[in-house]
Amino acid sequence: MMRHLRPLGLVFLLLSSPAASSAEVGWELVLAGGRVLDPETNLDAVRWIGIHEGRIGEISETPLVGIEVIDVSGLVVAPGFIDLHIHGQEPRSYDYLARDGVTSALELEAGVHHLDGFLARREGRARIHFGASAGHIPARAYVFDGVGLEHFLTARAMERGLRLLWTGFRMWAFPAPKYGHVVADREHRDRIVAALAEELDQGAIGIGMGLAYTPGADGPEITAVFELAAERGVPCFVHLPAQDGPLDMAPLETVLGFARQTGAALHVVHVNSSSQDAVAAYLKRIEEVRSEGMDVTVEAYPYTAGSTAIESALFDEGWREKRETDYGDLQWAATGERLTEESFARYRKTGGTVIIHFMKPEMVATAISHPLTMIASDGMPMLDVSPHPRGAGTRARVLAEYVRERGTLDLMSAMRKMSLDPARRLEAFVPAMRNKGRIRVGADADLVVFDPATVRDRATFEDPHQPSEGIPHVLVGGTFVVRDDALVEGVAPGQALRASH
Ligand SMILES: [Zn+2]
């Protein structure tokens, strides 16, 4: 008998007395005998999980009957991973993320403009859940450059294409974008804030800010944006302003100042790349302000290179000294080549994605292992010839390197950093997050099944288009999106995740 044909009343009866009734009719799907890890309750034990209508219906110490029963003995069953910082929001990136155990992909740092369009274009077509913040950079691009395309990276790609097409007339036809460097007067500031407010009305998940990319954003503008966040009860997800040197604490102190002054919550993105040699001091400072009652959280990715736009303000005069890097530390994503002074100058004019090899392994290890740090990939679209591997391997790399090889993280802490903590960061204003990031009856069946002995990332800087391995099954809302180590074709259970205010 098909469970989904049963009357609703009976289903409720089943859910309320699961032990007796599931034995009679069985669940739609049973994950049998896996090592279930729930970071909310610290459950770490062999269990049978019964799944019904996209949710977890029962968690049992003894075998359950199901229409379909999948033997997952010897494997870990955990809540699907939630990525708070993923720029790759196209089907190919979702494929790599799913193979890496991700069930929710959120673009919270750069954010978007025209959230409704962004979500509508993915609804019914996405392998995993998706959502975005209201982007301060795209709002500036909209106000100053008239670039109204929904996703900042799409806008950038389009601009790059046009520039290449018109290369001879470039400076005349497409002057350098103004979003980064122009200081807003009162009217422009009001328009930026109004644009962000409109996105929040549409369900944007907080406000994303890339202050290193917008040196033109001054105190009054940043204050106005933080005030909006405070008013709406949402965090600002902030890429800190650039450091003046590898030990500079000022960027963190400045942004903590805005948060304290306005009462807005703050999430510091990729602390590994934003703090360099001061990473331990940054994390200590965040711990201090949290103990004073400030709502500040932090994330990191497990790689020693960053990746960004070569035409952005990050490469304004003085970048080599500030980050103690040189041309040869830059890798051009379109070809994989290392740059020289000459090729840097050439590509800076046309624009494009560059990978920056500049972090010491100890900085990254400190960031990843710290109890406060969530794991977020900052992955770029997987469309370049040579994109940063973090878009494909972040989670598996944490499990392989930090849990298994170095032993600096236990498995439960890793689960918490990759699922529960991100869900908790958002659940006050994104209702769907209350049922994600944990394994309990009634929670969404967004689940990852992996082998802790073999899980590993395969994507490298030389060969990034390699999905992670040792993650045989991934379910989104009870639907397999990865099964037996392969993508399932033709499924799109991913849903739009929205804030409600
Ligand atoms: Zn980013």
Residues whose N, C-alpha, C, O or C-beta is under 5 A from the ligand:
A	BS01	ZN	E109 D378
